[in-house]
Amino acid sequence: MHLRSVSVLLLFSFYSFHHLEKIMKPQVEKMVKISNLMLWLWVTATMTVQCSKAAVAPRQVAALFVFGDSLVDVGNNNFLSSLAKANYYPYGIDFTAGPSGRFTNGETFVDMLGRMLGIPYLPAFADPTTVGTRVLNGVNYASAAAGILDETGRHYGQRYSLSQQVENFQFITLNQLRTIMNGANLSQYLAKSIAILVFGSNDYLNNYLLPSLYSSSYIYSPPDYANLLLNRYTRQILALYSMGLRKFLITGVGPLGCIPYERASGQAQPGRCVDYVNQILGTFNEGLRSLVTQLNTNHPDAKFLYGNTYAAFGDIINSPATYGFSVADKACCGIGGSYVGQITCLPFQMPCLNRSQYVFWDAFHPGEVANAHLAWRAFSGSPTDCYPINVQQMALL
């Protein structure tokens, strides 16, 4: 979501929301019934044909702890004073619980990865009911607009930055777990759990690439900025390691220059991605992969994985038909131009009817079917997808 999206949302709030809901909700629900069936069949086929063993696998890890941004937020921002929220239709239109705060039409990448590992949907940290034994399966700390840098996304209001998410784990969740199990059991539990970290996109989209609001692009060259991010990231990853976590999946940043929002910016020729945006991500992603190698060398009692989101998502965008998609450049839901990418999905806006054919749900986020492909490649892919081993192999260690 971008500042222009925020302005429209603020204007939208002046209208009678309840009146709009009464008129639009039945229409939206009626129009998408057929599409829902198609989407359900497609996701079921993806998760069953490609990974039938994983989808019904017994529990393979003690818990999952998810740190990240809107790509994996499951509702934390619902409880914050933030403009970055997705707790309204048509977000969640294909999710069993409806609009939950997930920035997609159905399940997120980590929802699916969790099910492959035998872990049910994780509760949002900010939900007041996320206490006691409810944290035993793990907790999701991800917050829309959050970044590696504390200042990233500040124009949206409250959000849990990376450092705040780590503190939430350390001072709240760990203290709750200590009341449930003794020290030895807690150490074993944490060592058998997996931490998933999904950061970096907002540090570019909602910081470095917003020179009107942030000074970072004036201060740092793209390589220097990437190194700044990597240094801050390393500090927090090591903090989590010091607290007892021993298994990590750290995902790279996807090809942001190909998302509908960037395509709609007019910085690239029609039908092409914004090459400059993709190019400046190289130093960060390459550095993150090198960091994983270094961490594995320095900490042989742990395992760190690099999820190659850029390559995996790039494959889908470059060869959409191979993965069952017919639309790889436009958003299913949103407003603006031929890419439907200038403004993100508004409350009760009519989404596209053939959602299973779209790679992108809105201007910034993949749809449920694309998430299924990404989850499967992280879970069982080759070292090109997940380095040096995949999540399934790490779970067995």
FIPA-317239 format. One record per residue (C-alpha): residue in one letter; x, y, z; residue number from 1. Coordinates in steps of 0.001 Angstrom, whole numbers, plus 500000, padded with zeros to 6 digits. Each point is the difference from the previous one (the first is absolute). Last residue first. Layout:
residues N
r east north up k
a X Y Z NUM
...
end
This chain:
residues 397
r east north up k
l 516827 467633 511669 397
l 496701 498901 498433 396
a 498594 503517 499839 395
m 503093 501151 498090 394
q 499322 497478 497234 393
q 496399 501160 499630 392
v 501119 503620 500052 391
n 502395 499558 497087 390
i 503779 499667 500072 389
p 502868 502419 499284 388
y 498134 502048 498816 387
c 496311 500017 499073 386
d 498899 500454 496392 385
t 503316 499388 498235 384
p 500857 497510 502731 383
s 497123 497874 498637 382
g 496429 500339 501184 381
s 498062 498072 502627 380
f 498667 502504 502523 379
a 501192 503251 498476 378
r 498753 498933 496569 377
w 496665 498888 501454 376
a 499455 503260 501835 375
l 500735 502059 496894 374
h 497576 497977 497866 373
a 497241 500275 502594 372
n 500577 503738 500354 371
a 499453 500364 496260 370
v 496634 498252 500410 369
e 499044 502199 502962 368
g 500628 503255 498194 367
p 503237 501937 500065 366
h 500239 503400 501692 365
f 500897 503523 498872 364
a 497401 501448 497623 363
d 497404 497426 500993 362
w 499450 496253 499606 361
f 502958 499424 497723 360
v 500700 496803 498033 359
y 496534 500060 498461 358
q 498364 496923 498450 357
s 498610 498650 503279 356
r 498239 503316 500479 355
n 497735 499528 497005 354
l 497208 502351 501079 353
c 502136 503092 500503 352
p 499315 501844 503219 351
m 496931 502216 500609 350
q 500824 502618 502616 349
f 498483 499309 503368 348
p 502600 502105 501832 347
l 502749 501178 497629 346
c 502697 497800 498428 345
t 503264 501903 499489 344
i 500361 503165 497995 343
q 502317 500525 497034 342
g 500254 496389 498897 341
v 497041 499032 497869 340
y 502655 499251 497340 339
s 498184 501783 497156 338
g 499550 503081 502084 337
g 498838 500399 503565 336
i 497841 498245 502527 335
g 500281 496787 501980 334
c 499173 496308 499958 333
c 501297 497282 497691 332
a 503231 501907 499468 331
k 501634 500029 496578 330
d 503362 498725 498770 329
a 499834 496207 500195 328
v 496606 499185 498479 327
s 499418 496562 498415 326
f 501235 497852 502872 325
g 500264 496213 500201 324
y 503611 499733 501140 323
t 501486 499374 496567 322
a 497613 502627 498623 321
p 501675 502650 502162 320
s 503486 499550 498533 319
n 501873 503251 500730 318
i 497827 501004 502965 317
i 500022 496528 501557 316
d 503730 499567 499496 315
g 500626 503429 501521 314
f 498064 498952 503069 313
a 502342 497090 500609 312
a 503114 501947 499026 311
y 499296 503026 502188 310
t 498595 497941 502856 309
n 503252 498092 500426 308
g 499355 498824 503554 307
y 503334 499995 501828 306
l 500264 497403 502744 305
f 501772 500108 503380 304
k 500711 496881 502021 303
a 501287 500020 503576 302
d 502617 498134 502058 301
p 502609 500786 497350 300
h 499796 503729 500794 299
n 502861 501835 498284 298
t 499878 498013 496774 297
n 496212 499979 499780 296
l 499941 503731 500724 295
q 502552 500683 497272 294
t 498056 498056 497381 293
v 496780 501758 501012 292
l 501767 503360 499764 291
s 501126 499161 496478 290
r 496365 499413 499007 289
l 499025 503286 501635 288
g 502779 501829 498194 287
e 498828 498688 496653 286
n 496466 501106 500815 285
f 501051 503453 501207 284
t 502491 500679 497233 283
g 497547 498935 497320 282
l 497066 502087 501207 281
i 501310 503081 498175 280
q 499543 498199 496674 279
n 496322 499190 500506 278
v 499119 503649 500608 277
y 502057 501149 497033 276
d 498379 497441 497697 275
v 496446 501228 500477 274
c 498186 497025 498504 273
r 498886 499944 496377 272
g 496647 499705 498248 271
p 499727 503690 499271 270
q 503379 501735 500290 269
a 501215 500685 503503 268
q 499904 502889 502453 267
g 496300 500658 499467 266
s 499135 499234 503622 265
a 497474 497351 498973 264
r 502714 497359 499616 263
e 501208 500864 503502 262
y 496555 499527 501528 261
p 499280 496883 497951 260
i 503040 498184 501440 259
c 502810 499407 497525 258
g 502591 502433 501368 257
l 499559 498362 503381 256
p 501693 496818 498770 255
g 499813 498115 503333 254
v 502002 500816 503119 253
g 501890 497149 501621 252
t 498585 497610 502544 251
i 501631 498988 503268 250
l 499008 496539 501191 249
f 501551 499343 503403 248
k 500546 497018 502293 247
r 501854 500365 503301 246
l 497901 502285 502214 245
g 501395 500249 503532 244
m 499887 503665 500976 243
s 503537 500552 498677 242
y 498812 498866 496561 241
l 497239 502598 500072 240
a 502586 502684 500800 239
l 502189 498669 497198 238
i 497166 500571 497549 237
q 499485 503490 501417 236
r 503614 501095 499522 235
t 500209 498397 496568 234
y 497008 502007 498788 233
r 501562 503306 501079 232
n 503221 499150 498149 231
l 498117 498734 496951 230
l 497873 503136 499790 229
l 503047 502268 500165 228
n 501731 497845 497394 227
a 497020 500382 497671 226
y 500114 503765 500512 225
d 503684 500081 499125 224
p 499389 497986 496833 223
p 497075 502260 498926 222
s 501987 503211 500730 221
y 499154 501479 503372 220
i 499243 503498 501297 219
y 497670 501367 497329 218
s 498181 496667 499623 217
s 499564 499817 503791 216
s 498346 503405 500335 215
y 496437 498784 500382 214
l 496677 501672 499177 213
s 500439 501516 496523 212
p 502811 497539 499297 211
l 497571 497051 500095 210
l 501995 497212 498312 209
y 502328 499595 503000 208
n 497202 499964 502589 207
n 496627 498443 499368 206
l 500765 497983 496873 205
y 503646 499280 500885 204
d 499994 499366 503731 203
n 496478 498748 499443 202
s 501212 497016 497983 201
g 502784 499106 502424 200
f 498512 497514 502427 199
v 498603 496469 500185 198
l 501523 498094 502939 197
i 498863 496484 500873 196
a 501124 498501 503322 195
i 499718 496230 500248 194
s 499551 497996 503214 193
k 501976 496937 501110 192
a 502676 502070 501752 191
l 497289 502094 501644 190
y 498279 496923 501461 189
q 503307 498492 501169 188
s 500938 503192 501822 187
l 496500 500292 501461 186
n 500116 496427 501275 185
a 503289 500623 501776 184
g 498816 503294 501499 183
n 496675 498786 501323 182
m 496713 500213 498109 181
i 496760 502009 500126 180
t 501014 503082 502013 179
r 503195 500281 497966 178
l 497898 499994 496827 177
q 498234 503184 501104 176
n 503330 501707 500656 175
l 501218 498900 496587 174
t 496898 501479 498373 173
i 500125 503397 501669 172
f 503542 501265 500504 171
q 501931 498140 497316 170
f 497362 499482 497316 169
n 498679 503536 500303 168
e 503587 501266 500038 167
v 500690 498211 496709 166
q 496860 501541 498522 165
q 501102 503431 501209 164
s 503394 499628 498307 163
l 498395 498906 496745 162
s 497540 502894 500051 161
y 496550 499552 501530 160
r 497674 502516 498415 159
q 498263 503199 501061 158
g 499416 502776 497500 157
y 500042 499545 496255 156
h 502559 502770 499441 155
r 502423 498072 502257 154
g 500454 497312 497354 153
t 503745 499620 500588 152
e 501232 501963 502999 151
d 500972 496947 502063 150
l 502138 498559 497213 149
i 499475 496331 499179 148
g 496524 500874 498867 147
a 496390 500063 501057 146
a 497246 501329 497725 145
a 497712 497065 500941 144
s 500983 498260 503229 143
a 501279 496484 500526 142
y 500097 498682 503592 141
n 498444 496569 499300 140
v 500134 497683 503000 139
g 500875 496351 500554 138
n 498145 496753 500553 137
l 500378 500496 503756 136
v 498725 503585 499950 135
r 496379 499033 500710 134
t 501184 498272 503179 133
g 500055 503314 501821 132
v 499311 503155 498003 131
t 499011 501063 496496 130
t 496486 501062 501021 129
p 500981 503681 500032 128
d 500823 499793 496266 127
a 503238 501943 499528 126
f 502085 496833 499526 125
a 497776 498728 497196 124
p 499100 496353 500450 123
l 501622 497356 497810 122
y 497901 497903 497656 121
p 500556 496307 500716 120
i 503470 498371 499950 119
g 500526 496621 498304 118
l 503082 501077 498067 117
m 498150 500201 496696 116
r 497259 501888 501842 115
g 502555 502543 501171 114
l 501331 500523 496499 113
m 496462 500709 498860 112
d 499281 502612 502649 111
v 503528 501329 499511 110
f 499445 500838 496315 109
t 496701 501665 500753 108
e 496557 498469 499715 107
g 497074 501589 498217 106
n 499297 503209 498071 105
t 503160 501767 501078 104
f 501231 502498 502562 103
r 498998 497928 503020 102
g 498177 502136 502575 101
s 497339 497406 500696 100
p 497451 500694 497280 99
g 498098 496704 499657 98
a 500596 497210 502511 97
t 500259 497252 497365 96
f 502067 502180 497689 95
d 498840 500437 496411 94
i 498633 503535 500447 93
g 502783 500745 502452 92
y 500454 503497 498631 91
p 496775 500840 498124 90
y 498927 500968 502566 89
y 501500 501649 503069 88
n 502755 499325 502531 87
a 502849 500918 497660 86
k 501764 502736 501932 85
a 502817 502437 499330 84
l 498562 503297 501255 83
s 501156 499093 503478 82
s 498928 500525 503590 81
l 500727 496405 500935 80
f 497753 497045 500852 79
n 499038 499137 496431 78
n 503693 500467 499194 77
n 500734 496636 501579 76
g 497577 498215 497684 75
v 501714 497133 498220 74
d 503004 501943 498670 73
v 502043 497801 497640 72
l 500463 502128 496877 71
s 499018 503015 502096 70
d 503340 499988 501822 69
g 502138 497511 501902 68
f 500720 497824 503003 67
v 498435 496561 500267 66
f 500620 497592 502873 65
l 499102 496426 499148 64
a 499689 497202 502563 63
a 501234 496575 501079 62
v 500781 498780 496514 61
q 498938 497068 497817 60
r 496355 499566 500944 59
p 498508 497283 497847 58
a 499882 500476 496228 57
v 496652 500395 498297 56
a 500904 502975 497785 55
a 503644 498919 499840 54
k 499246 496594 498538 53
s 497623 501475 497431 52
c 502570 502531 498895 51
q 499742 500645 496285 50
v 496724 498214 499326 49
t 498440 500977 503300 48
m 501088 503602 500601 47
t 499723 501062 496368 46
a 496852 497994 499356 45
t 498356 501392 503111 44
v 501083 503500 499004 43
w 498469 499536 496542 42
l 496764 498394 501144 41
w 499477 502666 502650 40
l 500698 502738 497458 39
m 497529 498579 497492 38
l 497337 499660 502703 37
n 500620 503512 501233 36
s 499776 501314 496436 35
i 496510 498555 499683 34
k 498908 501621 503239 33
v 501774 503294 499259 32
m 497121 502050 498623 31
k 497560 499150 502777 30
e 502403 500891 502807 29
v 500887 503312 498392 28
q 496370 500888 499372 27
p 498949 499060 503522 26
k 502820 502146 501435 25
m 499387 503034 497824 24
i 496709 501507 501109 23
k 499973 499322 503736 22
e 503746 500587 500255 21
l 499689 503345 498235 20
h 497339 501102 502448 19
h 502137 498837 502917 18
f 503026 501888 498709 17
s 498124 503256 499580 16
y 502473 502090 498056 15
f 502635 502143 501664 14
s 502259 496971 500420 13
f 500599 499881 496257 12
l 501910 503242 500122 11
l 502401 498492 502534 10
l 500318 496863 497909 9
v 500808 502102 496944 8
s 502747 501812 501824 7
v 501439 496745 501373 6
s 500223 498481 496526 5
r 501968 503016 498863 4
l 502344 499449 502949 3
h 500754 496469 498810 2
m 498747 496530 500877 1
end
